[in-house]
């Protein structure tokens, strides 16, 4: 019996960091319930294809190689362009009709590579916005990263973020008193403020303001103002319908290339942030999804969130989310 009443959502999903994919490199992944290959052509463009060759089914990511801006199959040398079209067969006089690999839309943003998934094959209907901090001389120019594989679903992770009461029980901090949120068409925005315990600081705590935005169910950014000014990006990419690859990355406003001592101090600070995230994992991996939960007046906007999230599944994919915002945030 499936743990969740929904499958893999439609949207943009993080599949790699840009510095993991030099020109000519191929990465094989299992994501979104399928085998994929991500490759960068020699001219720098990034492409994502289904992993198995349409000829006789060889895995393009196991022994396949980049030739120019195409990916050559290791079995018979058929070459496929980034759009999936067969660009050449070394021993054939003509390319058969229908000789095409399945390709997927892909974008690079702020040093990350995202692939578009839609169960019905529809094109992207929203974009991943650029982060202005990326590339700014006052900010780090490399992402500090954490990777996890968690037995949960991206929708559960998003819901967790607006479940205010669990902050006290799981994370040892009071539920934030200053909290606002707004559900938009393809994103939702939230803002919280309060005190957070941080052992890495001499004071033992940090007065923070956090605000963030989730775009679809697979990507979020969080900006925090406190002892450090940071941007935290989280990619929540399904491996399958019950397992999620979680990649969290952060930059801080400490200069493009901070001194080793400053970077080490910041890494100690962020290690506690990562532990904050990890504290949720045992709950996620062992809970069940209640389709009709019994909620009380102190719970967060869980019902609003679920109505918004429903649009990212194929039966509702063409329906815009109804606005359910409480305050209109400025």
C-alpha positions as CSV (number, residue, x, y, z in Angstrom):
1,X,0.0,0.0,0.0
2,X,1.4,3.4,-1.0
3,X,2.3,5.7,1.9
4,X,0.9,8.8,0.1
5,X,-2.3,9.4,-1.9
6,X,-0.4,11.4,-4.5
7,X,2.4,10.5,-6.9
8,X,5.3,12.6,-8.2
9,X,4.4,16.3,-8.6
10,X,4.9,18.4,-11.7
11,X,7.4,21.3,-11.5
12,X,11.1,22.2,-11.5
13,X,13.5,19.9,-9.6
14,X,17.2,20.2,-8.7
15,X,19.3,17.5,-10.4
16,X,22.9,18.8,-10.0
17,X,25.1,21.8,-9.1
18,X,26.7,23.5,-12.1
19,X,30.2,22.8,-10.8
20,X,29.5,19.0,-10.8
21,X,29.0,19.0,-14.5
22,X,32.1,20.2,-16.5
23,X,31.9,20.3,-20.3
24,X,32.0,16.8,-21.6
25,X,30.8,15.1,-18.4
26,X,27.8,12.8,-18.1
27,X,25.9,12.1,-14.8
28,X,23.5,9.2,-14.4
29,X,20.7,9.6,-11.9
30,X,17.5,8.0,-10.7
31,X,15.1,10.8,-10.2
32,X,11.4,11.5,-10.7
33,X,10.7,7.8,-10.9
34,X,12.9,7.3,-13.9
35,X,16.5,6.8,-15.0
36,X,18.0,10.1,-16.3
37,X,21.3,11.3,-17.8
38,X,22.5,14.9,-17.4
39,X,25.3,16.0,-19.7
40,X,27.0,19.2,-20.6
41,X,28.0,19.6,-24.3
42,X,31.4,20.9,-25.3
43,X,29.9,24.4,-25.9
44,X,28.6,24.5,-22.4
45,X,24.9,23.8,-22.7
46,X,23.2,21.4,-20.3
47,X,20.8,18.7,-21.3
48,X,18.7,16.0,-19.7
49,X,17.6,12.8,-21.4
50,X,15.9,9.6,-20.4
51,X,18.8,7.2,-19.7
52,X,18.0,4.3,-22.1
53,X,18.8,4.5,-25.8
54,X,15.7,4.1,-28.0
55,X,17.7,1.8,-30.3
56,X,18.3,-1.4,-28.1
57,X,18.0,0.1,-24.6
58,X,21.6,0.6,-23.5
59,X,22.1,3.0,-20.6
60,X,23.5,6.3,-22.0
61,X,25.1,7.2,-18.7
62,X,27.1,4.0,-18.3
63,X,29.9,4.3,-20.8
64,X,28.2,7.0,-22.9
65,X,30.4,9.9,-24.0
66,X,29.9,13.5,-25.1
67,X,30.8,14.2,-28.7
68,X,30.6,17.9,-29.5
69,X,27.1,18.8,-28.1
70,X,25.7,15.3,-28.5
71,X,25.7,12.2,-26.3
72,X,27.0,9.0,-27.9
73,X,25.5,5.6,-26.9
74,X,28.2,3.2,-25.6
75,X,26.5,0.2,-27.4
76,X,26.4,1.2,-31.1
77,X,27.5,4.9,-31.1
78,X,24.2,6.5,-31.9
79,X,24.5,10.2,-31.0
80,X,21.7,12.2,-29.5
81,X,21.4,16.0,-29.4
82,X,20.1,17.8,-26.3
83,X,16.6,17.9,-27.7
84,X,16.7,14.1,-28.1
85,X,17.0,14.0,-31.9
86,X,19.3,11.4,-33.2
87,X,22.2,13.4,-34.7
88,X,24.2,10.5,-36.3
89,X,24.6,6.7,-36.6
90,X,28.2,5.7,-37.5
91,X,27.2,2.7,-39.7
92,X,23.8,3.8,-41.2
93,X,23.2,5.7,-44.4
94,X,20.1,7.3,-43.0
95,X,18.6,8.0,-39.6
96,X,15.3,6.1,-39.0
97,X,12.1,8.0,-38.5
98,X,11.4,8.1,-34.8
99,X,15.0,7.7,-33.7
100,X,14.7,10.1,-30.7
101,X,15.5,9.9,-27.0
102,X,13.1,11.5,-24.6
103,X,14.4,14.9,-23.5
104,X,13.4,17.2,-20.7
105,X,13.4,21.0,-20.3
106,X,16.4,22.2,-18.2
107,X,17.6,25.5,-16.8
108,X,20.7,26.7,-15.0
109,X,20.1,29.2,-12.2
110,X,22.6,30.5,-9.6
111,X,25.0,27.6,-10.0
112,X,22.3,25.0,-10.0
113,X,20.7,22.8,-12.7
114,X,16.9,22.2,-12.7
115,X,14.9,19.8,-14.8
116,X,11.2,20.2,-15.6
117,X,8.9,17.2,-14.9
118,X,5.3,17.0,-16.0
119,X,3.4,13.7,-15.9
120,X,1.4,14.6,-19.0
121,X,4.4,16.0,-20.9
122,X,3.2,19.6,-20.8
123,X,5.8,22.4,-21.0
124,X,6.9,24.6,-18.1
125,X,4.3,27.0,-16.8
126,X,6.5,28.9,-14.4
127,X,10.1,29.8,-14.0
128,X,12.7,29.5,-11.3
129,X,13.6,33.2,-10.4
130,X,17.2,34.2,-10.2
131,X,18.7,35.0,-6.8
132,X,20.3,38.5,-6.9
133,X,22.7,37.6,-4.2
134,X,24.4,35.0,-6.4
135,X,27.3,36.7,-8.2
136,X,27.3,39.7,-5.9
137,X,30.8,40.6,-4.7
138,X,29.6,40.8,-1.1
139,X,28.4,37.2,-1.1
140,X,30.2,33.9,-1.2
141,X,30.7,32.5,-4.7
142,X,30.5,28.8,-3.8
143,X,27.6,27.0,-2.2
144,X,28.2,25.2,1.2
145,X,26.1,22.0,0.8
146,X,24.4,19.1,2.5
147,X,22.9,16.1,0.8
148,X,20.4,13.6,2.2
149,X,18.1,10.8,0.9
150,X,14.9,10.8,3.0
151,X,12.0,8.4,3.0
152,X,9.4,11.1,2.5
153,X,7.5,13.2,-0.1
154,X,8.2,16.8,-1.1
155,X,4.7,17.8,-0.2
156,X,5.3,16.6,3.4
157,X,8.4,18.7,3.6
158,X,6.7,21.8,2.4
159,X,3.8,21.3,4.8
160,X,6.4,20.9,7.7
161,X,7.6,24.5,7.1
162,X,4.2,26.1,8.0
163,X,3.6,23.6,10.9
164,X,4.5,26.2,13.6
165,X,3.8,24.1,16.8
166,X,6.4,21.5,15.9
167,X,9.1,24.1,16.2
168,X,9.0,23.8,20.0
169,X,8.8,20.0,20.3
170,X,11.3,19.1,17.6
171,X,13.6,22.1,17.3
172,X,13.6,23.4,20.8
173,X,12.5,26.9,19.8
174,X,9.1,28.6,20.5
175,X,6.6,28.8,17.7
176,X,7.4,32.2,16.1
177,X,5.1,34.9,17.2
178,X,5.7,37.1,14.1
179,X,4.5,34.9,11.2
180,X,2.9,35.8,7.9
181,X,2.2,33.9,4.7
182,X,0.6,34.3,1.3
183,X,-0.3,31.6,-1.2
184,X,0.3,32.7,-4.8
185,X,-0.3,31.1,-8.2
186,X,2.7,28.8,-8.4
187,X,4.5,29.8,-5.1
188,X,3.9,30.6,-1.5
189,X,5.7,33.2,0.6
190,X,6.2,33.1,4.3
191,X,8.0,35.2,7.0
192,X,8.8,34.4,10.6
193,X,10.8,36.1,13.3
194,X,12.0,35.2,16.8
195,X,14.9,33.8,18.8
196,X,16.8,30.7,17.8
197,X,19.3,28.8,20.0
198,X,22.8,28.6,18.4
199,X,25.6,27.0,20.4
200,X,28.2,28.3,18.0
201,X,27.6,31.9,19.1
202,X,28.9,33.3,22.4
203,X,25.4,34.5,23.4
204,X,24.0,31.1,22.8
205,X,21.1,32.5,20.7
206,X,20.4,34.5,17.6
207,X,17.6,37.0,17.0
208,X,16.5,36.3,13.4
209,X,14.1,37.3,10.7
210,X,13.5,34.5,8.1
211,X,11.5,34.8,5.0
212,X,11.3,32.5,2.0
213,X,9.4,31.3,-1.0
214,X,8.6,27.8,-2.3
215,X,8.2,27.4,-6.1
216,X,6.2,24.3,-6.7
217,X,6.9,21.4,-4.4
218,X,10.5,20.9,-5.4
219,X,12.4,24.1,-4.7
220,X,12.6,26.7,-2.0
221,X,14.8,29.6,-1.0
222,X,15.1,31.0,2.6
223,X,16.7,34.3,3.5
224,X,17.8,34.8,7.1
225,X,18.9,38.0,8.8
226,X,20.6,37.5,12.1
227,X,24.2,37.1,13.2
228,X,24.8,36.3,9.5
229,X,22.8,37.3,6.4
230,X,22.3,34.1,4.5
231,X,20.4,32.6,1.6
232,X,19.6,28.9,2.0
233,X,18.3,27.0,-1.1
234,X,16.7,23.5,-0.7
235,X,16.0,21.2,-3.6
236,X,13.5,18.4,-2.9
237,X,13.6,16.0,-5.8
238,X,11.7,12.7,-5.7
239,X,13.7,9.6,-6.4
240,X,10.4,7.8,-6.5
241,X,6.9,8.4,-5.0
242,X,8.2,7.7,-1.5
243,X,11.8,8.8,-1.4
244,X,13.3,12.3,-1.8
245,X,16.8,13.5,-2.6
246,X,17.2,16.6,-0.4
247,X,20.1,19.0,-1.3
248,X,20.5,22.1,0.9
249,X,23.0,24.8,0.0
250,X,23.8,28.2,1.6
251,X,25.8,31.3,0.8
252,X,26.4,34.2,3.3
253,X,27.2,37.9,3.0
254,X,30.8,37.4,4.1
255,X,32.6,38.3,0.9
256,X,33.3,36.3,-2.3
257,X,36.3,34.5,-0.8
258,X,36.2,34.7,3.0
259,X,39.3,34.0,5.1
260,X,39.7,30.4,6.3
261,X,38.9,31.4,9.9
262,X,35.8,33.3,8.9
263,X,34.6,30.5,6.7
264,X,35.3,27.9,9.4
265,X,33.3,30.0,11.9
266,X,30.4,30.3,9.4
267,X,30.5,26.5,8.8
268,X,30.2,25.8,12.5
269,X,27.2,28.1,12.6
270,X,25.5,26.4,9.6
271,X,26.3,22.9,11.0
272,X,23.6,23.7,13.6
273,X,21.2,24.7,10.8
274,X,21.8,21.4,9.1
275,X,21.1,19.6,12.4
276,X,17.9,21.6,12.7
277,X,16.8,20.2,9.4
278,X,17.9,16.7,10.2
279,X,15.8,16.7,13.4
280,X,12.6,16.3,11.2
281,X,13.8,13.2,9.4
282,X,12.8,10.5,11.9
283,X,9.3,12.0,12.0
284,X,8.9,12.1,8.2
285,X,10.3,8.6,7.7
286,X,7.9,7.0,10.2
287,X,4.7,9.0,10.0
288,X,1.6,8.3,7.9
289,X,-0.2,10.9,5.8
290,X,-3.5,11.9,7.2
291,X,-5.8,12.9,4.3
292,X,-8.4,14.3,6.8
293,X,-6.4,15.5,9.8
294,X,-8.1,16.8,12.9
295,X,-6.7,20.3,13.2
296,X,-6.9,22.8,16.1
297,X,-6.8,26.6,16.1
298,X,-3.1,26.7,16.9
299,X,-2.0,24.8,13.9
300,X,-0.5,26.5,10.8
301,X,-2.3,27.0,7.5
302,X,-2.2,23.3,6.6
303,X,-5.5,23.2,4.8
304,X,-4.6,26.2,2.7
305,X,-1.2,24.6,1.9
306,X,-2.9,21.4,0.7
307,X,-5.3,23.2,-1.5
308,X,-2.4,25.1,-3.1
309,X,-0.3,21.9,-3.5
310,X,-3.1,20.1,-5.3
311,X,-2.4,22.0,-8.5
312,X,1.0,20.3,-9.0
313,X,-0.5,16.9,-9.8
314,X,-1.7,16.0,-13.3
315,X,-5.5,16.0,-12.7
316,X,-5.2,19.6,-11.5
317,X,-2.1,20.7,-13.4
318,X,-3.9,23.2,-15.7
319,X,-5.9,24.8,-12.9
320,X,-4.5,27.9,-11.2
321,X,-4.3,27.8,-7.5
322,X,-7.1,29.8,-5.8
323,X,-5.6,32.5,-3.6
324,X,-5.8,31.6,0.1
325,X,-3.6,34.2,1.6
326,X,-4.3,35.6,5.0
327,X,-2.4,38.9,5.0
328,X,-1.2,40.4,1.7
329,X,2.6,40.7,2.4
330,X,4.6,43.6,1.1
